[in-house]
Structures are given as C-alpha cells and as structure tokens.
C-alpha cells in the first residue's frame, strides 16, 4: 500500500511538472502567428543548442524574410558612418538631414543591419534555446520611411553640389558622387525592407533613381580622371611592384591609371630603404607620396616609415620592408589616409 501511494505521488508530481514546463513556454514557441500576427509583425523563430546559434538562425530567417543581404547592408552602413566621421564642418553639403540615420545605425536595436529588431529568448527544459526575432510593421515602417526621406535629401544635395562644379573630371566631383552612391546603396536596401513592412510603399520610391543611376554618374566622372604614377626608388623591380600596387588601388576606384606618369593627376612616390645591423638585423623604409594636380600643386601628401626585422638575414628584412610598402598601397595606411582625405571633400 505504501509503495502504491508513493507511486501515485511521484506520478502526479511528474504530470504537474510537465504541465508547468509546457505552460512556461511562451506562445510564440508553438504558435508564432497567434503571438505575433503577420498583419502587424514580420516575425521569425530560430532555435539552437546555444543562444548564439539560435540568434544566428533567427537573424538568417529574418534576412530571408526581407530578401536582403544583411552583411552587405552592415558594411555599407559602416562605410557611411566612417565618411561622416571623416567629414567636418560642411558648408557645401549639410548632413543635418542624416543625423537620425547615423544614430539609428549605431543603436542597440540595429541587429546585423536591420533596424528596430526585437528579440525574445526561451530556454526549454531539454536545453534547446529558442529565439524570436521580429519587427513591428507600423513602427519600423515609420522609422525606415523617415530615414529614406533623410537620405534622399542628402543625396539630392550631393548631386546638386557635384553638378555645380565647373570642371566635372575632378576628384572633388567624384567624392560627392561616390558618397551619394554609398547612401543610395543603403537607401535602396531600406526601400526593399520598407516594401516588406508596408507593401503600399512600392508606389512611393525616392526620386534619385536608385544606386545604379548614381553609380553610372560616378563612373562617368571617374572615366575623366587619369592618375599618372611615378615611383622613384633604387631597384627597378621595386618600382614595378609599387607602381602596380598603387595603380591597383586607383583602378579599384574606377579611375584610369597611367604607369608612365601621365594624367590629369600625378601620384609621385619616393621610397628609400636603410639596412640596420644593431641588436637585430633590420631594414627601415621611408615612404613619401604626393598626389599633384595639373598645376603641380600637391593636394594630398602621405608619409610613412617603419622598421622590419629578421633574426639572421638582411635580405629577408628588406623583403619584409618592401612588402610593407606594397601593403600600404593595397590596404594599409596609404589607403586609410587617402580615403579619409577623399571624404574631406565633403567639408
């Protein structure tokens, strides 16, 4: 009798506990539509063995729902923010219209480039983690509509500012068109997202014609710009290497490049290497570069020097120094400072 009573008590506790577990799961785990009706929300569910896995699954599902490349959108948004940070005290182009956008892309609700995402997490008794990611249609549509209007106003100012410059084949014009293109790429994505949130927005697109239309203008300007490159250093192989590295950087910006030093702009480069043998074998490099206008005035200057060491080979130390100079033109300090200078044309 005692064993039978104990069995009934244990069985009852198990049933009660299972009921409690079932009740503790939020509605959205088993019935997403009931919890967040699709007329009001774009909501998805992700699950995984950990919260990180479940969040990644949910964000991937949300990205698919919006048919957008969130990684690309995030990179473009970051580039936008960097250009804003590099630009100061603008008179020709005011960025007041985009202050809200700048704040939005840095807010805590900006999840992988999607702004206004809300997330809930539930950990089941079996340790499975469920994540609900969602965006409220009305609230987020209002935010995206506002940012699109702000960005469209900035694009309009940039296009008008570029068109007002007498000589069109200049870096000054290119800088404005390039930045307008960046904003347009972000805004095109925002328009796509908005049309998922509010399908009626398809009838109210921004007037700038899309990022591709602005990119076409930017490419027309770039086609008028030729960067001549002239490198002065001791070894002919290094001259060829540095010329190609710098040329590749400018080609990626869609400028024409002339490796014989002829163009409406001239990049003049001087590189010197100095072998040192003190406590360690090393080679110091000195890199000086100047971009000159047709009048010969230096409009951008750059200097860099550093030392590369090798435990037992002067040849290897010099090779490392040569590689550092090449890298500077491809993705290093030269690239960073030139892009910062290019953004300063928006002042």
N, C-alpha and C positions, 0 to 999 in steps of 0.2 A: 504494500500500500504506500509506504514511504517513498519507494523508488518510482512508483507510478505518479505520485504527487509531484515529485522533483522533475520528472519528465514533462509534465504539463506546464510547470512554471517556466522551465527552460525554453520549451517550445513557444510559449506565449511571449516571452521576452524577445526571442528571435523574430517573431512575427511583428511585434511592436517596433523593434529596432529597424527592421526592413522598411516598415511604413514610414518611420521618421526619416530614413535616408531618402526614400522616394519623395517625401514632402520637401526635404531640404533642397532638392534640385530645383533651380528656378525654371519657370515655364519655358523660357527660350531654349533650354537644352533639348526638350522633346517636341516643342511646338513653337517654332520661331515666328510663324505668321500670326499666331494668336498674341504673342508677346509684343511683336513689333509689326503691325500690319503694313503690307507693302505699299498701301496708298499714302502712308505717312513716312515710311522709312525705307532706306536701302540697307538691309541687314544681312549678315552672313554669320556662319558658325564654323569655327575651326577647333580641332582637337589634337592632342599630342601627349607624349609621355611627360613633357615638362611644359611650363608656362611659355618658355621661349618658342618651343616647337608649335604650340597651339596658337600663339600670337602670329607667328610667321604664316601658318596655314590660313588663319583668318584674314590677314592682310593680303595674301595672294588671292584669296577668294574675292575680297573687296576690289582689288585691282582688276580682276577679270570682270566683275560686275560693271565697272566703269570703263572697261575696254581701254585702259591707259597703262603706259609704261611708267610705274611709279619711280623706278630708279632713274630713268631719264629725266622725269619731271623734277626729282630732287636735285640732280646735278645742275639742271638749268636754273632752278631757283637759287641754288648756292652761288652760281656764277652771277646771277642778278645781284644778290646781296653783296658779293665781292666788288662788283663795279660800283655800287652805291657807296661802299666803304672807301673806295679809291678816289671817289669824286667829292670835291669840296667846294662850297660857296658858289654854286652855279648861278650865273646871271642869264645866259642864253637859254638854258634848259632848267626849268624848275622841277624838282622831284616831289613837291608837296603832295601831288595827287597820288603818289605811290607810297606814302608813309604807312598807310594801313596795310598794304600788301607786304611791306618789309616786316612789319610786326607779325603779320599772320604766318609768314614762312619760318619764323623763329619761335612760334608759340608752342606750348606743350601739347596742344591738340593737333599739331602738324605731325601726322604719323606717315612716314615714308612718302611725303609729298602730298598726301591727301589731308586737306584742312577741315577741321571740325569733326574728326572721328571720335566716337565714344566707345569705350571698351569695358566689358564686364568679364570677370573670371570666375569659374566654378571648378572646384577640385572634388571629384567624385570619390566615394569610398574605395573604389578599386585603383585610385591614384591617377586615373585619367584626368587630364586638365582640359576644360572646355573654355573657349574664348568667344564671346560675342562682340563683333565689331560692326558698328552701324553709323549711319549719317541721317540726321533728320532732314527730310526733303525741304520743308519750308524754310527752316533756319539756315541750312547750308546753301540753299539756292540764293537766299538773300546775301549771304557773305560772298559767294562766288560772283554774283551779279555786280556787287559793289566793287570787287577787285578788278573785274573785267572793265568796268567803266573807268576806273582809275588808270589802269594800264593803257587803255585805248587813248586816254587823254595825253599820257606821257608819250606814247608812240606818235601821236599827231604832232606834238611839239618837236620831237626829234626829227621827223620827216620835214617839217616846215623849216627848221633850223638848218638842216643839211641842204635843202633846196635853195636857201637864201645865200649860200656861199658861192661867190662868183666862179671860182675855179673848182670844178667838180672832181677832177682826178687828184684829190689830195687825201692825206691820212686823216685830216680833220673831218672831212665828209664821211670817209669810211668809218671812223669811230662812231659817229652818230647813227649811221645806218646799221652797223654791227650791233650796237646796243639795242636799237629798235627791234632788230631781228631776234635777239635773245628774249626781250619782253614778249614779242609776238609768239614765240615758241611756247613760252609759259602760258600765255593767254589762250592760245589755241587749245591747249590741254584743258585749261579751266572751262572753256566753252564746251568741250566734249563732256566734261563732268557735269556741267550745269544742265546739259540737254538730257542726261540720265535722271538727274534730280527733278527737272521740270521740262518735260518734252515740248512745251509750248515755246521754250527759249530758242528752238531751231529757227523760228521766224524773226529772231531779233539778234542777228550776228553783228560783231563790231565792224566799223566801216573801213578798217585799214586793209582789208582784203586777204588777211591771213599771212602767216610767217613766210610762206613760199613767195608771195608777191614782194615782200620786203627783202627777202634774200636775193631775189632777182635784181633789185636795185643795188644792193650791196655788191653783187658780183659785177655789175656794170661799172661801178666805181672802181673796184679792185682791178678790173681789166685795163684801166687807165693809169695804173700805178706800177712802175717798174723799179725794183730795188736792185741797184748795182752793188756788187760785193767785191771788196778789195782787201785781201788779207796780207799782212806783212809779218813774216816770221822766218826763222833760219832755214828750216828744211822744207823742200818742195812737197814732200808727202804730207806734211802738216798743213801746208797752205791748202792743198786739195781737200783734206779732211775737214778743216774748219769752214772752208767755203761751202762745201756740201751741207754741213750741219746747219749753218746759218741760213743757207738757201732753202733747206727743207722747212725750217720754221716759218719763213715768209711765204713759201708756197702753200703751206697748210692754211694760211690766212687768205689764200686765193690771190695774192699779189703775183705779178710776173717777176722773175728773177733773172738777172744778167750776171754771170760769173766772171765776166771780163770788166766789171766795174762801171758799166754804162747804164744810166737810168735817170728818172727824174728825182730819185733819191739815191744816195750813196751811203752804204754801210762801210765805214773804214775801220779795220781791225788790226791791232798790233798785239802780238803775243811774244813774250820773252820767257825763256826758261833759265834757271840758275841752279846748277848742281851744288849740293852742300854735303860735306862729309865731316860732321862733328860727332855727337854721341851716336847718331844713326845716319845711315846713308839716305839722303832725301833730295828732292828736286822741288824748287819753288817756282810757281808760274805767276806771271803778271799779264793780265788780260785787260786791254783797254779798247773800247769800241765807241764809235760816234756815228749817229745817223745824221747825214747832212742833206740840206735842201739843195735845190738847183743853184741857189746863190752861194752855196758853200758854207752857209751858217749851220753850226751843229745844233740840231733841235732835240736830240736825245743823246746823252752820254752815259757810259757804263764803265765801271772799273771793278776788277775782282782779282784778288791774289790769295794764294794758299800754298801750303807745302804738303807734298805727298812723300811718304817714306817707305823704304823697303829694307828688310834686315840685312841683306848682303848683296844687292845688285843695283848699281846706279842706273843701268838700262831699264830695269823694271820700275824704279822710282820715277824716271822720266816718262815711261809709258803711262803710269798712273796719272801723272800731271797732265799729259796730253789728253787722256780720257776725261779728266775733269773739265778741261776747256770745252771739249766736244759736248759733254753733257750739259754744260751751262747754256749752250745754244739750243739744245734739244728740249730740255725740261728743267733746267736749273735756274740759277739766279738771273741770268740774262733774260730768260723768258718771263720770269716773275716781274722783274723791273720794267721790261718793255710793256707788258700788259697793263701794269699799273700806270705807266706814262700814257699809254693809249687811252685809258679811262679818264685821265686828267683833261682830255679834250672836251669832256662834258662839263667842265667848270664854266 
